[in-house]
Amino acid sequence: MRKLIVLIILLSSIPVVSAQELNATVTIDAEQTGQPNAQVFRTMKQQLEEFLSTTQWTDKEYKNQERIDCSFTLIVTEFDGDFFRATLQVSASRPVFNTTYDSPTYNYNDRQLTFTYKEFQPLVFNINNFDSNLVSVLAYHAYTIIGLDADTFAMEGGIPYFETARQIVNTASSSNYLGWKATDGTQSRYRFNDALLSNVYSEFHVAMYKYHRLGMDLMTDKPKEGKAAIISAMGHLKNINDRRPNSFLLRTFFDAKADEIVDVFSAGPKVDIVKLVENLNRMAPTKRTLWSNIKF
């Protein structure tokens, strides 16, 4: 009996580990349908949150505090029976070392989304099958979020997850749904994933690592070194922009990071920002008004 009690105590002292990687929040905005309070949207929200947050996406073990905070905002513009047309805004962030601040890593507006959904029908993901466009889209973004997060902690740490996202793209490309093929425009899921795995954009992974692990994570203890690393990361992105001006990958990056960059370089120890602002204006000219606020 005594041995049993000791065993129970030992087991209870082991840290709880969660296999799930995402801490997802889902919002359904159905105002444009004229039926925003329909029961189907409440059910959908609950099912999507459970699907994203309880699916084991990788074979890694995540503690509760390591789960990736992310949000999915589904703006439904039309629905008829089990057919839905919508846009999906996806964002994610990761904590900055020694702070309570979360740094954004992903901000993607998925405009090419139609799907069928039956209330209470189980949402099941199978990497080898295309059964539901909604499930495939969510899984694609889940792996992209996990990949970008991994890129910020280890050099090219996200590549295996981007490759899994590519498998989803390849499987879904046999369907008639938009966003999965090279012919579906320059701002598609296909294009974003293709850039993440292309040698042309390989410096993006270097930039993600330098920006976050060598930059943001040092801002509390060594802010000048942290700023220097972020400036160096911008240099890698400039090289990409010189080869592929106005790329979808960089536009998505700056959609997530623009406000943060302004905040970082508007306080703390002074560094030379002349070249930085010049590069930012070249890479993200639509954000010139924001960049003009970097005056420190």
C-alpha positions as CSV (number, residue, x, y, z in Angstrom):
1,M,0.0,0.0,0.0
2,R,2.8,2.3,0.9
3,K,4.5,1.6,-2.4
4,L,1.3,2.4,-4.2
5,I,1.0,5.8,-2.5
6,V,4.6,6.7,-3.3
7,L,4.0,5.7,-7.0
8,I,0.9,8.0,-7.1
9,I,2.9,10.9,-5.6
10,L,5.7,10.4,-8.1
11,L,3.3,10.3,-11.1
12,S,1.5,13.4,-9.9
13,S,4.7,15.3,-9.8
14,I,5.5,14.7,-13.5
15,P,4.8,17.8,-15.5
16,V,1.7,17.6,-17.7
17,V,2.6,17.4,-21.4
18,S,0.1,18.2,-24.1
19,A,0.6,16.6,-27.5
20,Q,-1.5,19.4,-29.1
21,E,0.5,22.2,-30.6
22,L,-2.1,25.0,-31.1
23,N,-4.1,27.1,-28.7
24,A,-6.6,28.3,-31.3
25,T,-9.4,30.8,-31.0
26,V,-12.1,30.8,-33.7
27,T,-14.4,33.7,-34.5
28,I,-17.3,33.4,-37.0
29,D,-18.6,36.6,-38.5
30,A,-21.8,35.9,-40.4
31,E,-23.3,39.4,-40.5
32,Q,-23.1,39.6,-44.3
33,T,-25.4,36.5,-44.6
34,G,-28.3,38.3,-42.8
35,Q,-28.5,35.3,-40.4
36,P,-25.6,35.9,-38.0
37,N,-27.3,34.2,-35.1
38,A,-28.1,30.9,-36.9
39,Q,-27.3,27.9,-34.7
40,V,-25.0,26.4,-37.4
41,F,-22.4,29.2,-36.8
42,R,-22.3,28.5,-33.1
43,T,-21.8,24.8,-33.8
44,M,-19.2,25.6,-36.4
45,K,-17.2,27.8,-34.1
46,Q,-17.1,25.1,-31.4
47,Q,-16.2,22.3,-33.9
48,L,-13.4,24.3,-35.5
49,E,-11.8,25.3,-32.2
50,E,-11.9,21.7,-31.0
51,F,-10.4,20.5,-34.3
52,L,-7.6,23.0,-34.4
53,S,-6.7,22.7,-30.7
54,T,-7.1,19.0,-30.0
55,T,-5.6,17.5,-33.2
56,Q,-2.1,16.2,-32.8
57,W,-0.4,17.9,-35.8
58,T,3.2,16.7,-35.1
59,D,5.0,14.0,-33.2
60,K,6.6,16.6,-30.8
61,E,5.5,17.0,-27.2
62,Y,4.3,20.5,-26.3
63,K,3.8,21.6,-22.7
64,N,0.7,23.8,-22.2
65,Q,2.8,26.9,-22.0
66,E,4.5,26.0,-25.3
67,R,1.3,25.8,-27.3
68,I,1.1,28.4,-30.1
69,D,-1.5,31.1,-29.8
70,C,-3.4,31.6,-33.0
71,S,-6.7,33.0,-34.2
72,F,-8.9,32.1,-37.1
73,T,-11.6,34.6,-38.1
74,L,-14.0,33.2,-40.6
75,I,-16.1,35.9,-42.4
76,V,-19.0,34.1,-44.0
77,T,-20.4,36.1,-46.9
78,E,-22.9,33.5,-48.3
79,F,-24.4,30.2,-47.3
80,D,-27.1,28.0,-48.8
81,G,-27.8,24.7,-47.1
82,D,-24.4,23.2,-46.5
83,F,-22.5,25.4,-49.0
84,F,-20.5,28.3,-47.6
85,R,-18.5,31.2,-49.2
86,A,-16.1,33.0,-46.9
87,T,-12.7,34.7,-46.3
88,L,-10.4,33.5,-43.5
89,Q,-8.1,35.7,-41.6
90,V,-5.4,33.7,-39.8
91,S,-2.8,35.1,-37.3
92,A,-0.3,33.6,-34.9
93,S,2.3,34.8,-32.4
94,R,5.1,33.5,-30.2
95,P,6.3,34.7,-26.8
96,V,9.4,36.9,-26.5
97,F,12.0,35.7,-24.0
98,N,11.9,37.4,-20.6
99,T,8.8,39.4,-21.4
100,T,5.0,39.2,-21.4
101,Y,4.9,40.3,-25.0
102,D,3.9,38.1,-27.9
103,S,5.5,38.7,-31.3
104,P,3.3,38.2,-34.4
105,T,4.6,35.5,-36.8
106,Y,1.7,35.1,-39.3
107,N,-1.0,37.3,-40.7
108,Y,-2.7,35.8,-43.7
109,N,-5.9,36.7,-45.4
110,D,-7.2,33.7,-47.2
111,R,-9.7,35.1,-49.8
112,Q,-10.2,31.9,-51.9
113,L,-12.5,29.9,-49.6
114,T,-15.6,28.0,-50.4
115,F,-16.6,24.8,-48.6
116,T,-19.4,22.4,-47.6
117,Y,-20.2,21.9,-43.9
118,K,-22.9,19.8,-42.2
119,E,-23.6,20.6,-38.6
120,F,-22.1,18.1,-36.2
121,Q,-20.4,16.2,-39.0
122,P,-17.0,15.0,-37.6
123,L,-14.0,17.0,-38.9
124,V,-11.3,14.5,-39.7
125,F,-7.9,15.2,-41.3
126,N,-6.1,12.6,-43.4
127,I,-2.9,13.8,-45.0
128,N,-3.4,11.3,-47.9
129,N,-7.0,12.1,-48.7
130,F,-9.0,15.2,-49.7
131,D,-12.4,14.8,-48.0
132,S,-13.2,18.4,-47.0
133,N,-11.9,21.7,-48.3
134,L,-12.6,23.3,-45.0
135,V,-10.5,20.7,-43.2
136,S,-7.7,20.9,-45.7
137,V,-7.5,24.7,-45.5
138,L,-7.4,24.6,-41.7
139,A,-4.7,21.9,-41.7
140,Y,-2.7,23.9,-44.3
141,H,-2.7,26.9,-42.0
142,A,-2.0,24.8,-38.9
143,Y,1.2,23.4,-40.4
144,T,2.2,26.8,-41.8
145,I,1.7,28.3,-38.3
146,I,3.8,25.5,-36.7
147,G,6.5,25.9,-39.3
148,L,6.8,29.7,-39.0
149,D,7.0,29.3,-35.2
150,A,9.7,26.6,-35.5
151,D,11.6,28.9,-37.9
152,T,11.9,31.5,-35.1
153,F,13.5,29.1,-32.7
154,A,15.9,27.1,-35.0
155,M,17.5,27.9,-38.3
156,E,15.2,26.4,-41.0
157,G,13.3,24.6,-38.2
158,G,10.0,25.0,-40.1
159,I,11.0,23.2,-43.3
160,P,9.5,19.8,-42.3
161,Y,6.1,21.4,-41.5
162,F,6.1,23.5,-44.7
163,E,6.7,20.2,-46.6
164,T,3.7,18.7,-44.9
165,A,1.7,21.7,-46.0
166,R,2.9,21.1,-49.5
167,Q,1.5,17.5,-49.3
168,I,-1.9,19.1,-48.4
169,V,-1.5,21.4,-51.4
170,N,-0.7,18.6,-53.7
171,T,-3.6,16.4,-52.5
172,A,-6.1,19.2,-52.7
173,S,-5.0,20.4,-56.1
174,S,-7.0,17.5,-57.6
175,S,-10.2,19.2,-56.4
176,N,-12.0,22.1,-58.1
177,Y,-11.6,24.4,-55.1
178,L,-9.5,27.6,-55.6
179,G,-6.2,28.3,-53.9
180,W,-4.4,25.0,-54.4
181,K,-3.0,25.4,-57.9
182,A,-0.3,27.5,-59.5
183,T,-3.0,28.9,-61.8
184,D,-5.0,30.3,-58.9
185,G,-3.3,33.7,-58.8
186,T,-0.3,35.2,-57.0
187,Q,-1.9,35.3,-53.5
188,S,-2.9,31.7,-53.1
189,R,-2.1,29.0,-50.6
190,Y,-0.1,27.3,-53.3
191,R,2.1,30.4,-53.9
192,F,2.8,31.1,-50.3
193,N,3.8,27.5,-49.6
194,D,5.9,27.4,-52.8
195,A,7.8,30.4,-51.7
196,L,8.5,29.0,-48.2
197,L,10.1,26.0,-49.8
198,S,11.8,27.7,-52.8
199,N,15.6,28.3,-52.9
200,V,14.9,31.7,-54.2
201,Y,13.4,32.7,-50.8
202,S,15.7,30.6,-48.6
203,E,17.0,33.7,-46.8
204,F,13.5,34.2,-45.4
205,H,14.2,31.4,-42.9
206,V,17.5,33.0,-41.9
207,A,15.6,36.3,-41.4
208,M,12.9,34.7,-39.3
209,Y,15.6,33.1,-37.0
210,K,17.7,36.3,-36.7
211,Y,14.7,38.5,-36.2
212,H,13.2,36.5,-33.4
213,R,15.8,34.4,-31.7
214,L,18.7,36.8,-32.0
215,G,16.7,39.9,-32.1
216,M,13.4,40.0,-30.2
217,D,14.6,37.5,-27.6
218,L,17.5,39.8,-26.7
219,M,15.6,43.0,-26.4
220,T,15.3,42.9,-22.7
221,D,18.9,42.1,-21.8
222,K,20.8,43.3,-24.8
223,P,18.5,45.7,-26.8
224,K,21.3,47.2,-29.0
225,E,22.4,43.7,-30.1
226,G,18.8,42.7,-30.6
227,K,18.2,45.7,-32.8
228,A,21.4,45.0,-34.8
229,A,20.1,41.4,-35.4
230,I,16.7,42.7,-36.6
231,I,18.5,45.1,-39.0
232,S,20.6,42.2,-40.3
233,A,17.4,40.2,-40.8
234,M,16.0,43.0,-42.9
235,G,19.1,42.8,-45.0
236,H,18.2,39.2,-45.9
237,L,14.7,40.2,-46.8
238,K,16.0,43.0,-49.0
239,N,18.1,40.5,-50.9
240,I,14.9,38.5,-51.5
241,N,13.1,41.7,-52.6
242,D,15.9,42.6,-55.0
243,R,15.3,39.2,-56.7
244,R,11.5,39.1,-56.4
245,P,10.1,42.6,-55.8
246,N,6.7,42.9,-54.1
247,S,6.5,39.2,-53.4
248,F,3.5,37.7,-51.6
249,L,5.8,36.2,-48.9
250,L,7.3,39.5,-47.9
251,R,3.9,41.3,-48.1
252,T,2.5,38.8,-45.6
253,F,5.6,39.2,-43.4
254,F,5.2,42.9,-43.2
255,D,1.5,42.7,-42.6
256,A,2.4,40.8,-39.5
257,K,5.4,42.8,-38.4
258,A,5.1,46.4,-39.5
259,D,3.7,47.9,-36.3
260,E,6.2,45.9,-34.2
261,I,9.2,47.1,-36.3
262,V,8.2,50.7,-35.8
263,D,7.8,50.1,-32.0
264,V,11.2,48.4,-31.7
265,F,13.1,51.2,-33.4
266,S,11.2,54.1,-31.8
267,A,12.5,53.4,-28.3
268,G,15.6,52.0,-26.4
269,P,19.2,52.5,-27.4
270,K,19.9,54.5,-30.6
271,V,21.1,52.6,-33.7
272,D,21.6,53.8,-37.3
273,I,18.2,53.6,-38.9
274,V,18.8,55.5,-42.1
275,K,19.6,52.4,-44.2
276,L,16.9,50.4,-42.4
277,V,14.1,52.9,-43.3
278,E,15.4,53.1,-46.9
279,N,15.2,49.3,-47.2
280,L,11.7,49.2,-45.5
281,N,10.4,51.7,-48.0
282,R,11.7,49.6,-50.9
283,M,10.4,46.3,-49.5
284,A,7.0,47.5,-48.3
285,P,6.2,50.8,-50.0
286,T,2.5,50.7,-49.1
287,K,3.5,51.1,-45.5
288,R,5.5,54.3,-46.0
289,T,3.3,56.2,-43.6
290,L,4.2,53.7,-40.9
291,W,7.9,53.7,-41.7
292,S,7.9,57.6,-41.4
293,N,7.2,57.1,-37.7
294,I,10.7,55.6,-37.1
295,K,12.4,58.8,-36.1
296,F,14.3,57.9,-33.0
